[in-house]
Amino acid sequence: MRRTVIVMLKEPRPGRVKTRLARGIGPVAAAWWFRHQSLALLRRIRDPRWRVVLAVSPDRDGLVSRIWPSCFARIPQGRGDLGQRMARAIRGVGVGPVCLIGTDIPGVGKPELARAFAALGRHQAVFGPARDGGFWLVGLKHPRHMPARLFHNVRWSCEHALADSRATVPDLSVALVDELQDVDTAADLERIRDLSLLTMTRQHRHVRAKP
């Protein structure tokens, strides 16, 4: 059955996206970062092994937005809290394994998604943990048969988000895949920049060391 990757997206408006990051770098810079990070992510994850569906917000503006590539199908997130909107998106994409991600994890690419789908070959659900106690990915093998209370009473935007979400799928076998760093604050962004600089330095040294 066809695999699907859902990407949760908001229109990159200052003051409406990455509000915690905006407290450290300003709302315009935060919106700029979100827009370019989101577009870079969409370029990285495009792959014939799965289809990519954009779950957009606000509904009307997101469906006609010229910011996001037109090659991807779009669905509205609709109303409700984050859990309700995520569950609605997962349920609405049809049959086959589905993984849902956000856009604020610079480390997400094809290898990470491929490992998540591979885990769904052996398990009914999969989570990609974030280092702050949340998660960057959730996936279900059979989205049409998701638990009725999926994401109910989850404490979002805190260190309990992953544990609370796992508690809403008590009867499913769950796999955990790559732990990645998300970007919620200016300190998170600085850590990502430091890690990128370290990686580039190591790669440069490796190239120079070749005979």
Protein Blocks (a to p, Z undefined) as FASTA:
>chain_A
ZZddddddddddehiaokllmmmnojklmmmmmmmmmmmmmmmmgcfkbccddddddfkl
mmmockbcfkbccddebgcdfklmmmmmmmmnogcjdddddfkbfkbcfklmmmmmmmmm
mmmbdcdddfkopafbdcdfblmlgcfkgoiaiaehiaklmmmmmmmmmmbccddddddd
ddfbfklmmmmmmmmmmmmmmmmmmmmmpZZ
